[in-house]
Amino acid sequence: MKTTKFILVTILMILAIDSVKAQVIDPSIFPDQVFLRENTMTRKPIPYIYVRESDVMWSKRVWRTLDLREKFNHPLYYPETRINNRASLYDVIKLALLEGTIQAFDNPAMDDEFKVKMSKATIEGIFTVWDSTRQVEDPNNPGTYILAPLATDLNSNNIKAYWMKEDWFFDKQRSVMDVRILGLCPMKEKADPGSGEIIGYSPIFWVYFPQCRPIFAKSEVFNTKNDGERRSLDDLFWKRMFASYIHKESNVYDRPVIVYSTGIEALLESDRIKSDISTIEHNLWHL
């Protein structure tokens, strides 16, 4: 009996030592890591719970704007260039589109129902920006300047905002108010042709959020509290770890808030829509 126990203990010790050795990182291969980061790269998104139409007591569709200039949204904007396994939301979407993993949808300003698919050539053309106002001196006529359009890449630092489309609904089967994000639309900066001053943003394309989730689940974002606990892009959206404001709700006129409200009134209207969703959830428990 003692011999058997001794053999088992010896085997366990050998396995433990081998396990420790297996975790040692070769500094020549991974010079910038103390331990091998494997968790995020193998993660899968949390599956949605099936919802029956008969269980939805109430629903509301809203459109939000995510301003990446806000400090709380910086994990979506940075890094401007890829660092190891970490990239901005735009770079993750861009790489997935170029690889053909996800699909982009055209006419973002007018159509957000994911109807018109973009071809690969069109997608590649979107990621190139032409500066048609660039002028250079004519080598054949010194002192005279001519237009010389310059092509540059549409980089992460050009994307400062996103539109987000989502559905809020109350599921009576689970007795919870739930939300499902349907789509994301990156917004590029729009400059004045004369002065070059940024005057607003223009939508580029829509991507279907559920199709993006497997990619987002494997994409790390920065955790300001703990470098050893990296979250994924999917975690960030699943846990609602972003700041946004509502710029449109479903309505009979299909118009955004800015059409009938401006300035501080538009912000108050956005807060009213947000408050109404919370009030609906509260009132459903008192029917």
Backbone as CSV, one residue per row, in Angstrom:
resi,resn,N_x,N_y,N_z,CA_x,CA_y,CA_z,C_x,C_y,C_z
1,MET,0.832,-1.201,0.000,0.000,0.000,0.000,0.873,1.261,0.000
2,LYS,1.913,1.234,0.876,2.818,2.382,0.944,3.582,2.554,-0.364
3,THR,3.934,1.415,-0.964,4.646,1.480,-2.241,3.791,2.124,-3.329
4,THR,2.510,1.786,-3.340,1.585,2.354,-4.326,1.454,3.861,-4.140
5,LYS,1.315,4.304,-2.882,1.201,5.739,-2.598,2.469,6.473,-3.024
6,PHE,3.620,5.848,-2.750,4.889,6.480,-3.113,5.006,6.652,-4.625
7,ILE,4.563,5.628,-5.351,4.621,5.701,-6.811,3.698,6.801,-7.344
8,LEU,2.491,6.901,-6.762,1.536,7.924,-7.200,2.068,9.327,-6.924
9,VAL,2.640,9.518,-5.736,3.201,10.830,-5.389,4.341,11.192,-6.332
10,THR,5.186,10.211,-6.635,6.307,10.457,-7.546,5.828,10.858,-8.934
11,ILE,4.801,10.169,-9.419,4.254,10.489,-10.750,3.672,11.896,-10.780
12,LEU,2.949,12.257,-9.714,2.353,13.596,-9.650,3.418,14.678,-9.613
13,MET,4.509,14.426,-8.892,5.602,15.398,-8.823,6.268,15.560,-10.185
14,ILE,6.437,14.465,-10.897,7.048,14.526,-12.226,6.160,15.314,-13.185
15,LEU,4.838,15.051,-13.107,3.901,15.774,-13.962,3.896,17.264,-13.641
16,ALA,3.975,17.586,-12.353,3.985,18.991,-11.946,5.233,19.694,-12.451
17,ILE,6.387,19.017,-12.350,7.640,19.607,-12.830,7.590,19.808,-14.334
18,ASP,7.062,18.819,-15.061,6.950,18.932,-16.509,6.017,20.075,-16.900
19,SER,4.942,20.247,-16.082,4.004,21.319,-16.367,4.661,22.676,-16.198
20,VAL,5.487,22.811,-15.143,6.195,24.064,-14.915,7.174,24.337,-16.050
21,LYS,7.894,23.284,-16.467,8.843,23.451,-17.565,8.138,23.860,-18.858
22,ALA,6.946,23.320,-19.063,6.214,23.617,-20.295,5.779,25.069,-20.355
23,GLN,5.646,25.720,-19.154,5.197,27.099,-19.120,6.334,28.100,-19.252
24,VAL,7.574,27.633,-19.209,8.710,28.525,-19.339,8.797,29.021,-20.778
25,ILE,8.868,30.337,-20.962,8.885,30.935,-22.289,10.324,31.104,-22.758
26,ASP,10.578,30.692,-23.964,11.892,30.879,-24.571,12.062,32.366,-24.883
27,PRO,12.996,33.077,-24.208,13.149,34.527,-24.418,13.546,34.896,-25.836
28,SER,14.119,33.952,-26.571,14.491,34.255,-27.954,13.278,34.299,-28.870
29,ILE,12.180,33.634,-28.446,10.956,33.608,-29.252,9.947,34.634,-28.749
30,PHE,9.817,34.755,-27.422,8.875,35.705,-26.816,9.648,36.645,-25.894
31,PRO,10.408,37.586,-26.445,11.253,38.434,-25.598,10.483,39.453,-24.775
32,ASP,9.213,39.704,-25.103,8.465,40.765,-24.436,7.390,40.214,-23.494
33,GLN,7.463,38.919,-23.136,6.427,38.314,-22.302,7.049,37.479,-21.186
34,VAL,6.461,37.605,-19.996,6.865,36.765,-18.870,6.121,35.438,-18.913
35,PHE,4.875,35.511,-19.337,4.058,34.309,-19.478,3.359,34.349,-20.822
36,LEU,2.994,33.194,-21.326,2.381,33.092,-22.646,0.895,33.405,-22.554
37,ARG,0.455,34.413,-23.307,-0.964,34.798,-23.307,-1.717,33.916,-24.298
38,GLU,-2.502,32.995,-23.762,-3.220,32.050,-24.607,-4.737,32.159,-24.469
39,ASN,-5.199,32.790,-23.394,-6.627,32.784,-23.101,-7.439,33.517,-24.163
40,THR,-7.070,34.774,-24.446,-7.859,35.577,-25.370,-7.864,35.003,-26.772
41,MET,-6.726,34.470,-27.213,-6.603,33.985,-28.587,-7.467,32.760,-28.872
42,THR,-7.938,32.095,-27.825,-8.750,30.885,-28.018,-10.187,31.066,-27.552
43,ARG,-10.548,32.290,-27.201,-11.876,32.524,-26.646,-12.952,32.508,-27.724
44,LYS,-14.162,32.212,-27.287,-15.339,32.245,-28.150,-16.380,33.161,-27.511
45,PRO,-17.208,33.809,-28.308,-18.217,34.706,-27.732,-19.287,33.943,-26.960
46,ILE,-19.824,34.591,-25.950,-20.924,33.999,-25.190,-22.153,33.918,-26.101
47,PRO,-22.741,32.758,-26.268,-23.881,32.640,-27.201,-25.103,33.403,-26.697
48,TYR,-25.860,33.941,-27.626,-27.104,34.625,-27.283,-28.146,33.597,-26.830
49,ILE,-28.990,34.021,-25.922,-30.115,33.187,-25.489,-31.257,33.341,-26.496
50,TYR,-31.822,32.225,-26.895,-32.908,32.258,-27.875,-34.118,32.992,-27.290
51,VAL,-34.696,33.877,-28.083,-35.844,34.674,-27.648,-37.019,34.416,-28.589
52,ARG,-38.149,34.016,-28.007,-39.353,33.807,-28.805,-40.116,35.120,-28.941
53,GLU,-40.774,35.286,-30.064,-41.547,36.503,-30.291,-42.627,36.682,-29.228
54,SER,-43.258,35.582,-28.817,-44.343,35.662,-27.839,-43.855,36.077,-26.453
55,ASP,-42.534,35.981,-26.205,-41.991,36.347,-24.895,-41.569,37.807,-24.824
56,VAL,-41.554,38.502,-25.958,-41.145,39.903,-25.978,-42.368,40.784,-25.699
57,MET,-42.418,41.316,-24.474,-43.549,42.162,-24.085,-43.425,43.576,-24.646
58,TRP,-42.169,44.026,-24.819,-41.931,45.407,-25.260,-40.557,45.471,-25.900
59,SER,-40.412,46.299,-26.938,-39.105,46.469,-27.565,-38.982,47.880,-28.122
60,LYS,-37.754,48.332,-28.243,-37.466,49.655,-28.792,-36.118,49.607,-29.494
61,ARG,-36.074,50.113,-30.724,-34.821,50.187,-31.481,-34.240,51.583,-31.353
62,VAL,-32.942,51.658,-31.042,-32.273,52.946,-30.895,-30.942,52.915,-31.645
63,TRP,-30.487,54.098,-31.998,-29.184,54.282,-32.631,-28.346,55.177,-31.734
64,ARG,-27.120,54.777,-31.470,-26.229,55.515,-30.582,-25.012,56.039,-31.332
65,THR,-24.372,57.038,-30.755,-23.084,57.535,-31.235,-22.049,57.314,-30.146
66,LEU,-20.963,56.634,-30.508,-19.841,56.424,-29.602,-18.736,57.392,-30.002
67,ASP,-18.461,58.364,-29.166,-17.413,59.347,-29.425,-16.120,58.833,-28.813
68,LEU,-15.150,58.460,-29.649,-13.914,57.869,-29.159,-12.989,58.891,-28.526
69,ARG,-13.337,60.171,-28.597,-12.531,61.190,-27.923,-12.788,61.191,-26.419
70,GLU,-13.893,60.588,-25.990,-14.164,60.481,-24.564,-13.189,59.491,-23.918
71,LYS,-12.732,59.820,-22.738,-11.710,59.009,-22.072,-12.186,57.583,-21.844
72,PHE,-13.453,57.405,-21.511,-13.972,56.065,-21.227,-13.950,55.173,-22.466
73,ASN,-13.924,55.785,-23.656,-13.923,55.016,-24.904,-12.532,54.821,-25.497
74,HIS,-11.500,55.273,-24.797,-10.142,55.152,-25.328,-9.709,53.716,-25.608
75,PRO,-10.158,52.708,-24.857,-9.788,51.325,-25.221,-10.265,50.913,-26.616
76,LEU,-11.276,51.606,-27.155,-11.740,51.328,-28.516,-10.881,52.040,-29.564
77,TYR,-10.270,53.150,-29.172,-9.500,53.961,-30.116,-8.020,53.584,-30.160
78,TYR,-7.445,53.323,-28.995,-6.011,53.012,-28.924,-5.782,51.496,-28.941
79,PRO,-4.592,51.056,-29.401,-3.480,51.852,-29.940,-3.744,52.264,-31.390
80,GLU,-3.173,53.400,-31.791,-3.355,53.864,-33.167,-2.658,52.933,-34.148
81,THR,-1.575,52.293,-33.710,-0.923,51.246,-34.499,-0.853,49.988,-33.640
82,ARG,-0.955,48.842,-34.278,-1.036,47.566,-33.559,0.165,47.351,-32.648
83,ILE,-0.090,46.894,-31.410,0.950,46.567,-30.444,0.757,45.118,-30.030
84,ASN,1.685,44.243,-30.436,1.597,42.820,-30.135,0.224,42.282,-30.537
85,ASN,-0.573,41.834,-29.559,-1.889,41.270,-29.851,-3.018,42.293,-29.700
86,ARG,-2.679,43.559,-29.491,-3.692,44.558,-29.204,-3.797,45.548,-30.354
87,ALA,-5.035,45.813,-30.793,-5.285,46.753,-31.884,-6.575,47.512,-31.604
88,SER,-6.754,48.632,-32.284,-7.971,49.422,-32.121,-9.154,48.698,-32.763
89,LEU,-10.347,49.121,-32.411,-11.556,48.525,-32.982,-11.548,48.659,-34.502
90,TYR,-11.143,49.807,-35.016,-11.120,50.016,-36.463,-10.144,49.062,-37.151
91,ASP,-8.952,48.889,-36.575,-7.957,48.002,-37.192,-8.425,46.547,-37.181
92,VAL,-9.135,46.146,-36.130,-9.673,44.787,-36.072,-10.710,44.577,-37.172
93,ILE,-11.613,45.550,-37.335,-12.640,45.454,-38.381,-11.997,45.497,-39.764
94,LYS,-11.027,46.388,-39.948,-10.367,46.535,-41.250,-9.687,45.232,-41.672
95,LEU,-8.936,44.615,-40.755,-8.237,43.373,-41.081,-9.227,42.262,-41.412
96,ALA,-10.314,42.177,-40.638,-11.317,41.135,-40.890,-11.993,41.325,-42.247
97,LEU,-12.227,42.573,-42.645,-12.843,42.844,-43.950,-11.893,42.484,-45.090
98,LEU,-10.622,42.836,-44.952,-9.651,42.537,-46.003,-9.419,41.038,-46.138
99,GLU,-9.549,40.310,-45.024,-9.395,38.855,-45.066,-10.667,38.158,-45.522
100,GLY,-11.777,38.885,-45.576,-13.049,38.297,-45.997,-13.766,37.542,-44.900
101,THR,-13.355,37.762,-43.642,-13.989,37.071,-42.515,-15.374,37.621,-42.224
102,ILE,-15.549,38.937,-42.402,-16.846,39.575,-42.184,-17.218,40.347,-43.445
103,GLN,-18.466,40.816,-43.484,-18.993,41.504,-44.665,-19.331,42.946,-44.317
104,ALA,-19.002,43.871,-45.231,-19.381,45.272,-45.069,-20.599,45.572,-45.933
105,PHE,-21.406,46.542,-45.480,-22.635,46.905,-46.188,-22.600,48.382,-46.556
106,ASP,-23.025,48.675,-47.774,-22.883,50.009,-48.370,-24.044,50.923,-47.996
107,ASN,-23.922,52.196,-48.466,-24.924,53.238,-48.277,-25.260,53.426,-46.797
108,PRO,-24.250,53.681,-45.964,-24.484,53.725,-44.510,-25.343,54.887,-44.049
109,ALA,-25.326,56.014,-44.784,-26.094,57.179,-44.345,-27.594,56.975,-44.504
110,MET,-28.002,56.155,-45.481,-29.418,55.984,-45.781,-29.949,54.596,-45.430
111,ASP,-29.079,53.582,-45.457,-29.539,52.196,-45.285,-28.709,51.510,-44.209
112,ASP,-29.355,51.148,-43.126,-28.662,50.433,-42.045,-29.307,49.063,-41.815
113,GLU,-29.904,48.527,-42.865,-30.583,47.229,-42.753,-29.763,46.101,-43.374
114,PHE,-28.502,46.362,-43.669,-27.562,45.346,-44.145,-28.072,44.677,-45.431
115,LYS,-28.437,45.505,-46.403,-28.991,44.992,-47.659,-27.954,44.957,-48.781
116,VAL,-27.195,46.055,-48.940,-26.271,46.193,-50.068,-24.861,45.784,-49.630
117,LYS,-24.412,44.625,-50.091,-23.078,44.151,-49.731,-22.018,44.834,-50.587
118,MET,-20.895,45.116,-49.976,-19.773,45.721,-50.692,-18.879,44.644,-51.280
119,SER,-18.361,44.908,-52.480,-17.388,43.997,-53.077,-16.024,44.207,-52.426
120,LYS,-15.141,43.253,-52.606,-13.811,43.357,-52.019,-13.055,44.545,-52.589
121,ALA,-13.213,44.805,-53.879,-12.537,45.946,-54.511,-13.021,47.263,-53.919
122,THR,-14.327,47.355,-53.661,-14.884,48.573,-53.070,-14.359,48.769,-51.655
123,ILE,-14.283,47.684,-50.906,-13.779,47.755,-49.536,-12.328,48.218,-49.519
124,GLU,-11.514,47.665,-50.414,-10.105,48.059,-50.478,-9.977,49.534,-50.853
125,GLY,-10.872,50.023,-51.729,-10.838,51.425,-52.118,-11.215,52.361,-50.985
126,ILE,-12.058,51.897,-50.076,-12.480,52.736,-48.953,-11.317,53.043,-48.026
127,PHE,-10.422,52.091,-47.877,-9.309,52.261,-46.955,-8.183,53.114,-47.529
128,THR,-8.414,53.731,-48.687,-7.454,54.662,-49.287,-8.108,56.034,-49.404
129,VAL,-7.425,57.071,-48.907,-7.943,58.435,-48.930,-7.110,59.265,-49.895
130,TRP,-7.814,59.964,-50.791,-7.138,60.823,-51.756,-7.226,62.279,-51.325
131,ASP,-6.059,62.945,-51.244,-6.009,64.375,-50.955,-5.962,65.120,-52.279
132,SER,-7.121,65.586,-52.736,-7.218,66.233,-54.047,-6.809,67.701,-54.016
133,THR,-6.511,68.240,-52.820,-6.124,69.656,-52.710,-4.610,69.837,-52.643
134,ARG,-3.865,68.740,-52.647,-2.409,68.838,-52.520,-1.803,69.482,-53.770
135,GLN,-0.905,70.456,-53.558,-0.258,71.159,-54.656,1.264,71.039,-54.540
136,VAL,1.927,70.900,-55.660,3.391,70.850,-55.710,3.864,71.771,-56.831
137,GLU,5.113,72.164,-56.758,5.677,73.045,-57.773,5.921,72.273,-59.072
138,ASP,5.540,72.874,-60.174,5.713,72.251,-61.483,7.200,72.237,-61.845
139,PRO,7.801,71.027,-62.004,9.241,70.985,-62.317,9.581,71.615,-63.662
140,ASN,8.625,71.673,-64.577,8.874,72.259,-65.904,8.614,73.762,-65.941
141,ASN,8.011,74.275,-64.867,7.677,75.704,-64.825,7.831,76.207,-63.393
142,PRO,9.074,76.487,-62.965,9.318,76.927,-61.579,8.474,78.137,-61.214
143,GLY,7.954,78.108,-59.985,7.101,79.193,-59.504,5.633,78.939,-59.734
144,THR,5.325,77.910,-60.494,3.931,77.539,-60.771,3.600,76.240,-60.038
145,TYR,2.452,76.241,-59.391,2.041,75.066,-58.622,0.882,74.357,-59.316
146,ILE,0.935,73.046,-59.271,-0.100,72.227,-59.902,-0.669,71.245,-58.874
147,LEU,-1.878,70.791,-59.166,-2.496,69.812,-58.284,-1.805,68.459,-58.439
148,ALA,-1.520,67.817,-57.308,-0.889,66.496,-57.315,-1.554,65.643,-56.244
149,PRO,-2.709,65.060,-56.564,-3.433,64.244,-55.564,-2.541,63.162,-54.970
150,LEU,-2.679,62.972,-53.670,-1.861,62.003,-52.943,-2.761,60.988,-52.261
151,ALA,-2.447,59.712,-52.435,-3.227,58.640,-51.816,-2.580,58.234,-50.496
152,THR,-3.375,58.209,-49.429,-2.906,57.762,-48.126,-3.899,56.754,-47.557
153,ASP,-3.423,55.961,-46.624,-4.296,54.968,-45.999,-5.228,55.630,-44.999
154,LEU,-6.445,55.113,-44.926,-7.393,55.547,-43.905,-7.052,54.800,-42.623
155,ASN,-6.382,55.483,-41.715,-5.855,54.845,-40.514,-6.780,55.011,-39.328
156,SER,-6.396,54.375,-38.244,-7.209,54.383,-37.030,-7.394,55.782,-36.472
157,ASN,-6.375,56.648,-36.637,-6.500,58.000,-36.082,-7.474,58.875,-36.851
158,ASN,-7.980,58.389,-38.001,-9.001,59.120,-38.748,-10.415,58.763,-38.304
159,ILE,-10.544,57.717,-37.498,-11.857,57.251,-37.042,-12.051,57.666,-35.591
160,LYS,-12.896,58.660,-35.364,-13.089,59.204,-34.017,-14.484,58.931,-33.460
161,ALA,-15.335,58.235,-34.209,-16.699,57.975,-33.729,-17.275,56.754,-34.441
162,TYR,-18.320,56.203,-33.836,-19.047,55.061,-34.418,-20.532,55.283,-34.213
163,TRP,-21.316,54.823,-35.173,-22.741,54.650,-34.951,-22.978,53.206,-34.511
164,MET,-23.932,53.018,-33.645,-24.272,51.681,-33.180,-25.789,51.520,-33.183
165,LYS,-26.243,50.441,-33.763,-27.668,50.144,-33.847,-27.976,48.982,-32.914
166,GLU,-29.021,49.123,-32.092,-29.320,48.072,-31.118,-30.810,48.010,-30.824
167,ASP,-31.235,46.850,-30.329,-32.624,46.625,-29.923,-32.679,46.360,-28.423
168,TRP,-33.529,47.100,-27.728,-33.834,46.838,-26.329,-35.181,46.120,-26.263
169,PHE,-35.300,45.122,-25.402,-36.556,44.394,-25.291,-36.679,43.773,-23.904
170,PHE,-37.938,43.574,-23.482,-38.202,42.911,-22.204,-38.659,41.485,-22.483
171,ASP,-37.900,40.529,-21.955,-38.180,39.104,-22.134,-38.933,38.607,-20.904
172,LYS,-40.226,38.336,-21.054,-41.030,37.914,-19.905,-40.696,36.493,-19.458
173,GLN,-40.111,35.690,-20.349,-39.725,34.331,-19.977,-38.614,34.358,-18.927
174,ARG,-37.671,35.281,-19.083,-36.564,35.418,-18.133,-36.761,36.589,-17.178
175,SER,-37.775,37.398,-17.427,-38.080,38.572,-16.598,-36.907,39.537,-16.536
176,VAL,-36.353,39.851,-17.699,-35.217,40.768,-17.757,-35.380,41.716,-18.943
177,MET,-34.815,42.914,-18.783,-34.665,43.830,-19.897,-33.327,43.521,-20.549
178,ASP,-33.342,43.202,-21.815,-32.125,42.777,-22.505,-31.861,43.691,-23.694
179,VAL,-30.650,43.613,-24.231,-30.274,44.430,-25.383,-29.413,43.597,-26.315
180,ARG,-29.587,43.794,-27.608,-28.782,43.123,-28.623,-28.254,44.174,-29.598
181,ILE,-26.957,44.258,-29.723,-26.337,45.152,-30.701,-26.442,44.506,-32.073
182,LEU,-26.908,45.266,-33.053,-27.108,44.744,-34.402,-26.007,45.158,-35.363
183,GLY,-25.508,46.375,-35.243,-24.518,46.820,-36.214,-23.646,47.942,-35.700
184,LEU,-22.472,48.088,-36.351,-21.532,49.168,-36.065,-21.183,49.868,-37.369
185,CYS,-21.010,51.183,-37.295,-20.653,51.969,-38.466,-19.544,52.949,-38.097
186,PRO,-18.308,52.724,-38.564,-17.225,53.681,-38.283,-17.449,54.994,-39.007
187,MET,-17.054,56.094,-38.350,-17.239,57.435,-38.904,-15.875,58.086,-39.096
188,LYS,-15.559,58.481,-40.324,-14.276,59.130,-40.576,-14.426,60.647,-40.513
189,GLU,-13.329,61.298,-40.198,-13.342,62.748,-40.108,-13.570,63.373,-41.484
190,LYS,-14.366,64.433,-41.498,-14.666,65.152,-42.740,-14.062,66.541,-42.642
191,ALA,-13.147,66.859,-43.571,-12.423,68.126,-43.528,-12.978,69.115,-44.551
192,ASP,-12.849,70.402,-44.241,-13.243,71.453,-45.179,-12.225,71.509,-46.315
193,PRO,-12.661,71.449,-47.588,-11.725,71.426,-48.719,-10.790,72.630,-48.756
194,GLY,-11.282,73.789,-48.293,-10.458,74.989,-48.361,-9.455,75.108,-47.227
195,SER,-9.971,75.059,-45.993,-9.109,75.283,-44.832,-8.490,74.010,-44.278
196,GLY,-9.084,72.853,-44.599,-8.587,71.599,-44.036,-9.063,71.352,-42.617
197,GLU,-9.905,72.228,-42.101,-10.429,72.091,-40.737,-11.475,70.976,-40.672
198,ILE,-11.456,70.211,-39.574,-12.422,69.133,-39.392,-13.782,69.741,-39.090
199,ILE,-14.772,69.408,-39.922,-16.105,70.004,-39.772,-17.163,68.971,-39.393
200,GLY,-16.783,67.725,-39.275,-17.754,66.705,-38.896,-17.261,65.319,-39.224
201,TYR,-18.200,64.378,-39.283,-17.866,62.988,-39.560,-18.829,62.440,-40.619
202,SER,-18.344,61.487,-41.378,-19.184,60.848,-42.385,-19.092,59.337,-42.227
203,PRO,-20.215,58.623,-42.361,-20.217,57.162,-42.192,-19.527,56.472,-43.363
204,ILE,-18.861,55.343,-43.063,-18.113,54.620,-44.104,-18.891,53.393,-44.578
205,PHE,-19.240,52.520,-43.656,-19.967,51.294,-43.977,-20.546,50.730,-42.683
206,TRP,-21.462,49.797,-42.828,-22.010,49.071,-41.678,-21.428,47.666,-41.651
207,VAL,-21.225,47.147,-40.454,-20.887,45.733,-40.274,-21.918,45.122,-39.329
208,TYR,-22.256,43.861,-39.581,-23.255,43.160,-38.773,-22.580,42.646,-37.502
209,PHE,-23.008,43.160,-36.350,-22.309,42.898,-35.098,-22.226,41.412,-34.731
210,PRO,-23.317,40.633,-34.818,-23.190,39.201,-34.487,-22.155,38.471,-35.321
211,GLN,-21.956,38.900,-36.561,-20.934,38.285,-37.406,-19.527,38.659,-36.938
212,CYS,-19.393,39.814,-36.310,-18.092,40.287,-35.832,-17.694,39.678,-34.485
213,ARG,-18.635,39.156,-33.726,-18.350,38.730,-32.358,-17.245,37.679,-32.243
214,PRO,-17.191,36.661,-33.117,-16.071,35.708,-32.999,-14.702,36.370,-33.159
215,ILE,-14.624,37.423,-33.985,-13.373,38.160,-34.154,-13.102,39.023,-32.921
216,PHE,-14.137,39.696,-32.433,-13.980,40.569,-31.270,-13.583,39.779,-30.026
217,ALA,-14.082,38.546,-29.886,-13.784,37.738,-28.706,-12.298,37.403,-28.603
218,LYS,-11.588,37.429,-29.736,-10.165,37.097,-29.749,-9.280,38.337,-29.841
219,SER,-9.882,39.522,-29.701,-9.138,40.777,-29.830,-9.044,41.455,-28.468
220,GLU,-7.840,41.625,-27.977,-7.627,42.201,-26.656,-7.840,43.716,-26.662
221,VAL,-8.308,44.219,-25.518,-8.359,45.657,-25.273,-7.639,45.939,-23.959
222,PHE,-7.201,47.160,-23.801,-6.408,47.515,-22.633,-7.280,47.597,-21.383
223,ASN,-6.769,47.034,-20.279,-7.424,47.110,-18.984,-6.618,48.055,-18.112
224,THR,-7.206,49.194,-17.763,-6.477,50.217,-17.018,-6.164,49.792,-15.589
225,LYS,-6.844,48.766,-15.085,-6.661,48.351,-13.699,-5.668,47.205,-13.532
226,ASN,-5.522,46.370,-14.567,-4.726,45.160,-14.393,-4.218,44.664,-15.746
227,ASP,-2.891,44.705,-15.942,-2.313,44.232,-17.207,-2.424,42.725,-17.362
228,GLY,-2.572,42.017,-16.247,-2.658,40.565,-16.309,-4.037,40.059,-16.646
229,GLU,-5.020,40.964,-16.649,-6.400,40.569,-16.970,-6.862,41.375,-18.177
230,ARG,-6.535,40.884,-19.339,-6.922,41.573,-20.562,-8.340,41.186,-20.957
231,ARG,-9.145,42.191,-21.236,-10.497,41.942,-21.728,-10.479,41.922,-23.250
232,SER,-11.547,41.418,-23.825,-11.670,41.396,-25.283,-12.670,42.468,-25.715
233,LEU,-12.683,42.751,-27.007,-13.659,43.693,-27.546,-15.083,43.206,-27.295
234,ASP,-15.284,41.900,-27.386,-16.617,41.354,-27.141,-17.016,41.562,-25.684
235,ASP,-16.071,41.422,-24.751,-16.350,41.689,-23.341,-16.794,43.134,-23.157
236,LEU,-16.101,44.031,-23.818,-16.381,45.451,-23.656,-17.804,45.796,-24.092
237,PHE,-18.238,45.219,-25.222,-19.609,45.491,-25.686,-20.634,44.702,-24.877
238,TRP,-20.311,43.461,-24.514,-21.240,42.629,-23.742,-21.535,43.249,-22.379
239,LYS,-20.503,43.820,-21.748,-20.651,44.406,-20.414,-20.997,45.892,-20.468
240,ARG,-21.213,46.425,-21.673,-21.607,47.822,-21.873,-20.571,48.773,-21.276
241,MET,-19.304,48.481,-21.506,-18.215,49.293,-20.969,-17.809,50.357,-21.992
242,PHE,-18.750,51.224,-22.332,-18.488,52.315,-23.264,-19.445,53.450,-22.960
243,ALA,-19.080,54.634,-23.396,-19.927,55.810,-23.232,-20.541,56.165,-24.570
244,SER,-21.814,56.547,-24.565,-22.500,56.859,-25.814,-23.707,57.745,-25.520
245,TYR,-24.279,58.269,-26.592,-25.542,58.989,-26.474,-26.447,58.573,-27.628
246,ILE,-27.736,58.600,-27.387,-28.722,58.181,-28.389,-28.987,59.328,-29.359
247,HIS,-28.819,59.078,-30.652,-29.095,60.118,-31.643,-30.338,59.820,-32.469
248,LYS,-30.958,58.640,-32.223,-32.185,58.321,-32.948,-32.903,57.173,-32.250
249,GLU,-34.222,57.207,-32.275,-35.045,56.090,-31.833,-36.032,55.763,-32.945
250,SER,-36.569,54.561,-32.924,-37.559,54.191,-33.944,-38.772,55.109,-33.812
251,ASN,-39.193,55.701,-34.933,-40.329,56.618,-34.914,-41.017,56.600,-36.271
252,VAL,-42.225,57.100,-36.319,-43.043,57.026,-37.522,-42.442,57.842,-38.669
253,TYR,-41.655,58.890,-38.339,-41.055,59.735,-39.365,-39.674,59.235,-39.790
254,ASP,-39.137,58.277,-39.052,-37.787,57.760,-39.297,-36.764,58.900,-39.334
255,ARG,-36.844,59.775,-38.336,-35.950,60.924,-38.301,-35.080,60.874,-37.048
256,PRO,-33.841,61.350,-37.142,-32.970,61.396,-35.968,-33.301,62.574,-35.066
257,VAL,-32.726,62.573,-33.893,-33.011,63.619,-32.911,-32.635,64.995,-33.440
258,ILE,-31.538,65.075,-34.180,-31.018,66.371,-34.618,-31.965,67.084,-35.583
259,VAL,-32.927,66.373,-36.174,-33.873,66.989,-37.111,-34.849,67.889,-36.372
260,TYR,-35.255,67.482,-35.165,-36.254,68.275,-34.444,-35.732,68.894,-33.155
261,SER,-34.436,68.663,-32.840,-33.837,69.281,-31.660,-32.386,69.626,-31.966
262,THR,-31.912,70.722,-31.395,-30.532,71.136,-31.603,-29.916,71.561,-30.273
263,GLY,-28.582,71.547,-30.239,-27.872,72.028,-29.063,-28.188,71.241,-27.817
264,ILE,-28.429,71.959,-26.728,-28.708,71.328,-25.434,-30.018,70.561,-25.463
265,GLU,-30.956,70.996,-26.297,-32.239,70.300,-26.395,-32.058,68.893,-26.976
266,ALA,-31.105,68.729,-27.887,-30.841,67.414,-28.465,-30.265,66.477,-27.400
267,LEU,-29.387,67.003,-26.545,-28.835,66.186,-25.466,-29.911,65.793,-24.466
268,LEU,-30.810,66.730,-24.166,-31.911,66.431,-23.242,-32.860,65.397,-23.840
269,GLU,-33.070,65.469,-25.146,-33.931,64.489,-25.809,-33.291,63.107,-25.774
270,SER,-31.989,63.055,-25.958,-31.266,61.784,-25.864,-31.408,61.184,-24.468
271,ASP,-31.280,62.024,-23.448,-31.447,61.545,-22.070,-32.881,61.098,-21.813
272,ARG,-33.851,61.773,-22.438,-35.252,61.379,-22.245,-35.504,59.976,-22.792
273,ILE,-34.966,59.693,-23.978,-35.154,58.367,-24.577,-34.520,57.302,-23.691
274,LYS,-33.323,57.591,-23.201,-32.638,56.655,-22.309,-33.440,56.435,-21.030
275,SER,-33.985,57.517,-20.486,-34.785,57.413,-19.266,-36.077,56.644,-19.501
276,ASP,-36.689,56.809,-20.658,-37.934,56.104,-20.970,-37.728,54.590,-20.983
277,ILE,-36.564,54.143,-21.494,-36.273,52.704,-21.508,-36.190,52.164,-20.089
278,SER,-35.532,52.910,-19.198,-35.435,52.488,-17.791,-36.802,52.519,-17.120
279,THR,-37.608,53.508,-17.462,-38.934,53.626,-16.855,-39.839,52.473,-17.281
280,ILE,-39.742,52.084,-18.554,-40.537,50.959,-19.045,-40.201,49.706,-18.241
281,GLU,-38.920,49.444,-18.039,-38.516,48.263,-17.272,-39.073,48.340,-15.843
282,HIS,-39.030,49.500,-15.243,-39.539,49.674,-13.873,-41.054,49.450,-13.825
283,ASN,-41.766,50.013,-14.807,-43.229,49.926,-14.803,-43.727,48.507,-15.074
284,LEU,-42.973,47.724,-15.829,-43.406,46.372,-16.142,-43.520,45.499,-14.884
285,TRP,-42.751,45.865,-13.850,-42.812,45.114,-12.604,-43.981,45.545,-11.725
286,HIS,-44.698,46.611,-12.158,-45.808,47.111,-11.340,-47.127,47.063,-12.074
287,LEU,-47.167,46.267,-13.156,-48.425,46.135,-13.891,-49.418,45.250,-13.125
